[in-house]
Amino acid sequence: MKISPSLPLWSIASPILGWLVYAVNGLQPGSWFVALLVIGLMASVLAAVYHAEVVAHKVGEPFGTLVLALAVTLIEVALIVSLMLAGGEATTGLARDTVFAAIMIILNGIVGICLLVGASQHREQSFGQHGVSASLATLAAIAVLTLVLPNYTLTKVGPYYSASQLAFIAVISLVLYGTFVLVQTVRHRDYFLPPNAAGDAEAHAEPPSNKVAITAAVLLLACLGAVVLLAKALAPTLEAGLDNLGAPKSVVGIIIAAIVLLPEGLAAVRAARANRLQTSLNLAIGSALASIGLTIPAVAVVSLATGWTLSLGLDIKSTVLLMLSFIVAAFSLSTGRTTVMQGMVHLVIFAVYLFTTIVP
């Protein structure tokens, strides 16, 4: 998103709208009010990410990246925990479904759209291989350790980690993500900069004033609070709707991931259309890394503190799609240049993922 010198009106009105909608919902106005709850939730998510970017631009790197990642992760964790509280034991796999959905949406959906849109506009696009390779390697390691390995450990039967294993994997995920942030923002920052970084007006825009940054931080907290409350209010309706449609529980994870990733996805597509594919890939893969690298540790802490059981291991079908996604990404992003062919392959895999989720 483009950061303006002053906060736009929509970013100020969104959290106010979210809180007002939640307050009116307490009066039980009727089933028609669900549409307003959804609008309030989406507006609060978009505003939260915008205000996080304002704060991130003010504090600079590497703290700016962490602020944005933590804000997005807080939204994701808030949605997961709210739905787990509402759904009870039936939602033990919600964290797994959400993180897996985030990876598939980003690695195939968002990246596929970015490659297709960018190549359609500019025929062929280029990017730095070093940064993308480091991102993919980190994402693949965390994904396999958190979503595949639980199926093959022996301490606890089933797609589960024992308490000690879950704590260890949570620490490992944080270590890998923290190292990636260090490499991206300090040690090898040039690997992740676009070729025309020196002339990128958005990258070198003046940081916001202290007043704007403080206001954005306060509004960020208001947005996060609205997201938590609205998600909790929508949880029963969402569960009932999916039950009536006969849709699998994993669809809830796709909905949560799509809500959280919408702002960054739009920004990534906009960058690809402007022929800034490096920025587009940084946004997309960086969001996937934050999603899994921070969400799994956060949910693990909640699980260990409350005694909830987390089902983390993917089934065979999902594991195959995950492995295929990483293999295709490694090939399609290995040359530093992309065309519409790579974009179409990623989108086809994404379509297969959506279809087989609904029709397993």
N, C-alpha and C positions, 0 to 999 in steps of 0.2 A: 504493500500500500504506500501511496505517496504521502509523506509527512508535510503538513502545511505549518506556517509560522504560528498560527493560532488554531485552537481546537474547533473543528467544524460542528455545526449545530446538531447534526444527526448523532455524532459520537457522545454529545452531552445528553440528548433527549433519550437515547436508547436505554441506559440503565434506569432512568426515571420511568420510562414506559414499562420496563420489566418489573420493577417493584410495584407499580400501580396495578398492573395486570394480576400479579400474584395476590395483592391485597384484595382485589375485587373477587378473585377466585375463591377466597375464603368465605364469601357470602353464598357460594354454590349457585351461580347464575344459570347453570344449565349446560347441556352437552355442546351447544353451539359455541360456547366460550373456549373450547379447545383450540380453535383456529387462532384466537388471540394469544393463547398461551404459547403456541408454536411461534407466532410472529415475535412475541416478546423474547423468547429464548434465542431465536436466530439473531435478532437485533443486538441482544446482550453479548452474544459470542463475537459478532463482528466488531462491536465497540470495544470489547475486552482486548482483542488482538491489536486493534488500532492504538489504544492507549498504551499497551505493552511496547509497541514499536516506538511510540513517542518517548517513553522512559528509556528504552534501550538506546535510542539515538542520542539522548542526553548524556547518559553515563558512559557511552563508548564501549569499545571492545577491551577485554573479552567479556566484561560484565553485561553488555548489551545483549549478546546472544543468549546468555543464561537467563536474563529477565524475560525475554520473549519465550524461550523454551519452557521456563517454569510456569509462565502464565497459561500457555496452551495446555501444558500437562495438568495444571490445577483444574482446568475446565474438564479435561478428559477424566481425571480421577473423580471429580465431583459428580459427573454424570454416572460413572460406573458404580460408585459407592451408593448414590441415591437409588439407583435401580436395584442394586443388590439388597439394600435395606427393604425395599418394597417387595422384591421377589423371593427373598429367603433362600433356602437350599437349592431351589431350581435355577439360581443364577450363579452357581459356582464357576461356570465356564465363561462368564461374561467378560472378564478381563482378557482372557485368551482370545475370545472372538473379536473383541474390540481392537486389540493390538494387531492381530492377524489381518483384520479388515483394513486397518490403517496402512500396513505394509503393502497389501495388494492394491488398495486405492492409489497409493503414491507411486509404487514401483511400476504399475501397469496402467492405471487410469490417468493420473496426473502427468506422469512422464510421457505416456503414449500420446496424450492430447498435446502436450508441449512440443514433442518432436514432430507430430503431424501438422500442427498449426504453424510452427516455425518453418518447416520445410516447404509447406504450401506457399508461404509468403516469400521465402528467400531461397528456395530450391535446395540449398545445402547449408548446414550450420556447423560451426566448430566450437570446441571448448577445451579446457585444459584437462588432460587425462589424469594427472597426478592427484588432484583434489577429488575427482569423481571416483577413482580407484580406491583411495583411502576411505571415502564415505561408504562405498559398497562393501569393502572388506569388513569394516566395523559393523555395519548393519547385518551382514550375513552371520557374523560370529555371534552377536547378541541374539538374533532371531533363532538360530539353531540351538543355542544354549538354553533359551527360555521356552521355546515352543516345541522342540523336537526331542531333546535329550530326556525330558521327564518320562517319556514313554519307555525308556530303556534302563533306567536306574532300578536298583534292586531293594533298596532300603524300604520303600513303600510301594505296594503293588498298584498299578494303574497309572494314569497320566498325571501323577502327583509328585511333588517333591516333599520330602520330610521337612520338619521345621528347620533343622540345621542346613539342609541342602538349599532350601528356599532363601534363608538368610545369606548363604554364601553366594548364590547366583545373583541376589539383589546387589551385593557389594561388587561383584564382578561386572555387572551391568553398569553401575555407577563409575567404576574405574575406566571401563572402555569408553563410555560417553565423555567422561571428564578429560581423558587423554585426547579424544577427538576434538573437543572444544579448544584445548590448549594448542593442538596442531593447527586448527583452522584459524584461530584468532591471534596467535602469538608466534609459534615456532616456524610455521611454514604458511603464513598468511597469503603469500603470493600464489600458492597453488590454487587458491579458491577465488582469485580476482579475475574478472573478465579481461580480455585483451585490451579493451578500450577503457579500462578503469579510470585512467587519468582524466578522461573527458566525460565521465558519467556524472551528470548533474545531480542525480538523486543520491549517489554515494557520497558526494562532497557538499551536500546542502548544509546550510548553517544549522547547528543544533538549536532546539527550542530553548526559550528563556526558562529561568528557574520557576517562575510563576506558572508557565504552561506545563512544565514537567511535573511540578507538585500537584497541580490540578488533575493531570492525567493519571498520576499514581492513585489519587483518591478515587477517581472515577473507575479506575481499574479494579479496585477492591469492591466498589459498588456493583460493577458488572459481574464479577465472580460470585458475589453473594446472590445476585439475581439468577444466575445460571444454576446454581445449586438448588435454590428454592423452586424455580420453574421446572427443572428436571424432575424433582421429587413430585411435584404436582401432576406432571404429565405421565409419570411412570405407570400408574394403574390403567390409564386409557390406552397407552402404548401396548402394554401386556395383553389387555382384553382384545384390542384390535388385531394383534397378531394371532391370538388364539382363535378368533372368529374366522380369520382367513386361512387358518391351518398352516401358517408360515413357521419355519424352524426358528428356534430361539436365537440362533446365530445371526438372524436378520437384525436383531436389536444392536449387536456389535457394529454392523455395517452402518446403521443409522447414526449411532454415536460418533463413529469415526468420520463419517461424512460431514456431520455438523461441525466437529472440531477442526477439520482440515479445509473447510470451505474457504476461509479468508486467504490462507497461504496458497491454496490451489489456484484461486483466481489471480493472485499476484504472480505466481509462477507462469501461468498461461500468458499473462500480459507481458512479462519479460521475454518470453519466447517469441511472441509476435513482434516485439521491438528488436529482434535479433540479438538478444542478450541471453543466449542459452546457458552460459555458465551461471549467471545469476538464477535462472530458472531451475537448474539442477541443484544448486546450493539450497534454494528454498524447499524444493520437493524432498530431496533425500535427507536434508537436515531436519525437516519436520518428522520424517519417519524415525530417524535416530532419536530425536527427543521423545517421540511417542513411546517407543519401546524401552529406551535407555533410562527414562525417568518414571514412566507409568508403572512398569513391573516392580521396581523397588518400592514405590509409594504404596501400591496395592499389597505388596508383600509385608510391609510394615503394618498395614491395617489388618491383614490376615493373622500375623503373629500376635498382634495385640488383642484381637477379638476372638481368636480361635476359629475363624472361618476357614473352610477348606477351599483351596484354589485348584481348579482343574486347568493345568497349563498345557499339557501335551495335545498336539493336533492329531486328528485322525489321519488315516492313510491318504485319502483323497486330498485333503488340505496340505499334507506334507509334500505330495507330488507337485501340487500347484506352486507351493513355496519354492521348492528346489528348481522347478522349471523357470520361475520368475527370476531367480538369481542367475541361473545359467544364461538365459536370454539377455538379461541386463549386462552381464559380463561381456557377452559377445557384441551386443549392439552399441555399447559405450566404450569399446576397446580401441577404436581407431581415432577418436577425437573428432570425428565428423559424422553427421547423421543426415538421413534423407527420410522421405515419407515411408519407406519400407520398414524401418525400425519402429516408427510410430505406430504403423498398422499392426505389426506383430504384437506389440505391448497391449494395444487396445483389444485385440482378439483374445489374448489370455485373460484380460480383465472381464470381457464378456462371458467367457467360459466360467470364470470364478463366480460371477453373479448368477448365472443360470444354474450352475450345479449347487449353489447355496440354496436357491429357492426350490429346485427340483433335484434333490440329492440322489 
